[in-house]
Amino acid sequence: MVRLEDIEVALREKMPVSHLVLNGDGRHFELLMVSEAFVGLSRVRRHQAVYGALGDAMRDELVHALTMQTFTPEEWAQRG
């Protein structure tokens, strides 16, 4: 089981994060993340970047399911 705090720390250490909301039960998580790292990336590439930042937690299946919404700062600002 993975703590929410551990996932948040991993993401913030490996990616520039301007906004992050994470919910979950220890195995299933929902993530809303805004990052400059997503500029110019497709949705698939954005998700791959998040998976890469989580590294071992994803490879070792400590995180069973992760639903993501990923935005650039500009996209996030346009959402209001």
JOVEN-V10601 format. One record per pair of residues at least 4 apart in sequence whose ideal C-beta (glycine too) atoms are under 6 Angstrom apart, sorted by the first residue. I is the first residue (numbers start at 1). GAP is how many residues later the second one is. If there is no record, write none. Layout:
[[I & GAP] [I & GAP]]
This chain:
[[1 & 25] [2 & 4] [2 & 55] [2 & 60] [2 & 61] [4 & 18] [4 & 20] [8 & 14] [10 & 43] [10 & 44] [11 & 4] [11 & 42] [12 & 5] [14 & 39] [15 & 20] [15 & 22] [15 & 38] [16 & 19] [16 & 20] [16 & 21] [17 & 18] [18 & 16] [18 & 55] [19 & 15] [20 & 13] [21 & 11] [22 & 9] [23 & 7] [24 & 4] [24 & 5] [27 & 37] [28 & 36] [28 & 37] [29 & 37] [30 & 37] [31 & 37] [32 & 37] [33 & 37] [34 & 37] [34 & 39] [34 & 42] [37 & 12] [38 & 8] [38 & 32] [38 & 34] [39 & 33] [41 & 4] [41 & 5] [46 & 24] [47 & 21] [51 & 7] [54 & 4] [56 & 4] [57 & 5] [57 & 6] [58 & 5] [71 & 4] [71 & 5]]
